């Protein structure tokens, strides 16, 4: 299986603030269902999972006939930038982060599972990441991402995601992380300005689920 994880050992997440023991719950996801509906009937697609190499995700995606590549963006952010969000503006460190996670030829991927990692990036890092994604995704490919709706908080929950079926996730609460952004429909449409379309799904638990088409 051509899964590729980061070549760096996962560091300890010193700036993660768990308030309780990790808990796992089941979540129905309309965006996940839409993501797989868009790819229905196709095989041999290249998928990028940015939550780390999860055997459950690998098994599910390969069972559909796809190839999966993996990187752990959250661990990589800790390794590249530490716990100080201001360091995420350093151009050299941003480029190192991009090489560590998105070092692929242009138009490599048909689908990208970004999960909730974008909301923990500085604006400079976020813009650079979206630009790189636009380069390595094929036309008419799809990206899945989650954003917290509440715009009055400086910290939001971080989650781990495993795919149970085409519309169900196993979600593990990883504690709280700082965020410096307000993500609303307008800001997300601007962020993905190089992409063809952005579709929003608002869930009951205040997560805005987003499907972006390249």
C-alpha positions as CSV (number, residue, x, y, z in Angstrom):
1,X,0.0,0.0,0.0
2,X,1.6,3.3,-1.0
3,X,0.8,5.1,2.2
4,X,3.5,7.7,3.1
5,X,3.8,9.1,6.6
6,X,6.0,11.9,7.7
7,X,9.6,10.8,7.9
8,X,10.0,12.5,11.2
9,X,9.2,10.9,14.6
10,X,6.0,12.4,16.1
11,X,7.0,14.9,18.8
12,X,5.1,15.4,22.1
13,X,2.3,17.9,21.6
14,X,3.3,20.3,24.4
15,X,0.8,23.0,23.5
16,X,-2.1,20.7,23.4
17,X,-4.4,21.2,26.4
18,X,-6.3,18.1,27.1
19,X,-9.0,18.7,29.8
20,X,-9.9,15.1,30.1
21,X,-8.9,11.7,28.9
22,X,-9.3,11.1,25.1
23,X,-12.8,10.0,24.3
24,X,-14.1,8.6,21.0
25,X,-17.6,9.0,19.6
26,X,-19.4,8.3,16.3
27,X,-20.3,11.2,14.0
28,X,-22.5,11.2,10.9
29,X,-20.9,13.5,8.3
30,X,-22.8,14.9,5.3
31,X,-19.7,16.3,3.9
32,X,-17.9,12.9,4.0
33,X,-20.9,11.3,2.3
34,X,-20.8,14.0,-0.4
35,X,-17.0,13.6,-0.7
36,X,-17.3,9.8,-1.5
37,X,-20.5,10.4,-3.6
38,X,-18.4,12.7,-5.9
39,X,-15.8,9.9,-6.4
40,X,-18.4,7.1,-6.8
41,X,-17.7,4.7,-9.6
42,X,-14.0,5.6,-10.0
43,X,-11.1,3.4,-9.0
44,X,-7.3,3.9,-8.8
45,X,-7.6,7.4,-7.5
46,X,-4.8,9.0,-5.4
47,X,-5.9,10.1,-2.0
48,X,-4.0,12.2,0.6
49,X,-5.0,11.7,4.3
50,X,-3.5,14.4,6.5
51,X,-4.5,13.0,9.8
52,X,-1.6,10.6,9.9
53,X,-1.3,7.0,8.8
54,X,-4.5,5.4,10.1
55,X,-4.9,1.7,9.4
56,X,-8.7,2.1,9.5
57,X,-8.6,4.9,6.9
58,X,-6.0,3.0,4.7
59,X,-8.2,-0.1,4.8
60,X,-11.4,1.8,3.9
61,X,-9.8,3.8,1.0
62,X,-8.0,0.8,-0.5
63,X,-11.2,-1.3,-0.3
64,X,-12.6,1.2,-2.7
65,X,-9.7,0.7,-5.1
66,X,-7.8,3.9,-4.3
67,X,-4.2,4.6,-3.4
68,X,-3.6,6.5,-0.2
69,X,-0.7,8.7,0.9
70,X,-0.5,10.0,4.5
71,X,1.1,12.8,6.5
72,X,0.4,14.0,10.0
73,X,0.0,17.7,9.6
74,X,-0.7,18.4,13.3
75,X,2.5,16.7,14.4
76,X,4.4,18.4,11.7
77,X,3.2,21.8,12.8
78,X,4.5,21.1,16.3
79,X,7.8,20.0,14.9
80,X,8.3,22.9,12.5
81,X,6.9,25.7,14.6
82,X,6.7,24.6,18.2
83,X,4.0,26.2,20.4
84,X,4.5,29.8,19.3
85,X,1.9,30.8,16.6
86,X,4.1,33.8,15.6
87,X,6.8,31.4,14.3
88,X,4.3,30.2,11.7
89,X,5.1,33.4,9.7
90,X,8.7,32.5,9.2
91,X,9.1,31.9,5.4
92,X,11.9,29.3,5.8
93,X,10.0,27.3,8.3
94,X,6.8,27.5,6.2
95,X,8.7,26.1,3.2
96,X,10.1,23.3,5.3
97,X,6.6,22.4,6.5
98,X,5.3,22.4,2.9
99,X,8.2,20.1,1.8
100,X,7.5,17.8,4.8
101,X,3.8,17.3,4.0
102,X,3.1,18.3,0.4
103,X,6.2,17.4,-1.6
104,X,4.4,15.9,-4.6
105,X,4.4,16.7,-8.4
106,X,1.6,19.0,-9.7
107,X,-1.8,17.4,-10.2
108,X,-1.1,14.3,-8.1
109,X,-4.3,13.9,-6.1
110,X,-7.9,13.3,-6.8
111,X,-9.0,13.7,-3.1
112,X,-7.5,15.3,0.0
113,X,-8.7,14.7,3.6
114,X,-7.6,17.8,5.4
115,X,-9.9,17.2,8.5
116,X,-9.7,20.1,11.1
117,X,-6.0,21.0,10.8
118,X,-6.4,24.3,8.8
119,X,-8.0,26.1,11.7
120,X,-4.7,25.8,13.7
121,X,-2.6,27.6,11.1
122,X,-1.5,31.2,11.0
123,X,-2.8,33.2,8.0
124,X,0.6,33.0,6.3
125,X,0.9,29.3,6.8
126,X,-2.7,28.8,5.8
127,X,-2.4,30.7,2.6
128,X,0.8,28.9,1.6
129,X,-0.8,25.5,2.4
130,X,-3.9,26.2,0.3
131,X,-1.7,27.4,-2.6
132,X,0.4,24.2,-2.5
133,X,-2.8,22.1,-2.3
134,X,-4.1,23.9,-5.4
135,X,-0.9,22.8,-7.2
136,X,-0.9,19.2,-6.2
137,X,-4.6,18.5,-6.7
138,X,-6.0,17.6,-10.1
139,X,-8.8,19.6,-11.8
140,X,-12.2,18.4,-10.6
141,X,-10.7,16.8,-7.5
142,X,-12.1,17.3,-4.0
143,X,-10.9,18.4,-0.6
144,X,-12.7,17.8,2.8
145,X,-12.1,20.1,5.7
146,X,-13.8,20.9,9.1
147,X,-13.9,24.3,10.8
148,X,-15.4,25.4,14.2
149,X,-18.3,27.8,13.8
150,X,-17.9,29.7,17.1
151,X,-16.1,33.0,16.3
152,X,-15.7,34.2,19.9
153,X,-13.1,31.7,21.1
154,X,-9.3,31.7,21.0
155,X,-9.1,27.9,21.5
156,X,-11.1,25.2,19.7
157,X,-11.3,21.4,20.1
158,X,-8.9,19.3,18.1
159,X,-10.0,15.9,16.9
160,X,-8.7,12.7,15.4
161,X,-10.7,11.1,12.6
162,X,-11.1,7.5,11.4
163,X,-13.5,6.5,8.6
164,X,-16.1,3.9,9.7
165,X,-18.1,4.0,6.4
166,X,-18.8,6.5,3.7
167,X,-20.9,8.7,5.9
168,X,-19.7,7.9,9.5
169,X,-16.6,8.9,11.4
170,X,-15.0,7.7,14.6
171,X,-14.0,11.0,16.3
172,X,-11.4,11.2,19.1
173,X,-11.3,14.3,21.2
174,X,-7.6,15.4,21.4
175,X,-8.1,18.5,23.7
176,X,-8.0,22.2,22.9
177,X,-5.7,24.1,20.6
178,X,-5.2,27.8,20.0
179,X,-6.7,29.4,16.8
180,X,-6.3,32.9,15.5
181,X,-9.0,32.8,12.9
182,X,-12.7,33.4,12.4
183,X,-13.9,31.0,9.7
184,X,-17.1,32.0,8.1
185,X,-18.5,31.3,4.6
186,X,-17.1,34.5,3.1
187,X,-13.6,34.0,4.5
188,X,-13.5,30.4,3.4
189,X,-14.6,31.3,-0.1
190,X,-11.8,33.9,-0.2
191,X,-9.3,31.4,1.1
192,X,-10.1,28.9,-1.6
193,X,-10.3,31.5,-4.4
194,X,-8.1,29.4,-6.7
195,X,-10.6,26.6,-6.5
196,X,-13.8,26.1,-8.6
197,X,-16.3,25.9,-5.8
198,X,-16.9,25.7,-2.0
199,X,-19.8,23.9,-0.5
200,X,-20.8,24.2,3.2
201,X,-22.6,21.7,5.6
202,X,-23.4,23.1,9.0
203,X,-23.7,20.3,11.6
204,X,-25.4,20.4,15.0
205,X,-22.2,20.3,17.0
206,X,-20.9,23.7,15.6
207,X,-18.5,22.2,13.1
208,X,-18.7,23.7,9.6
209,X,-18.0,20.9,7.2
210,X,-16.6,22.0,3.8
211,X,-16.2,20.3,0.4
212,X,-13.9,22.2,-2.0
213,X,-13.7,21.3,-5.7
214,X,-10.4,22.1,-7.5
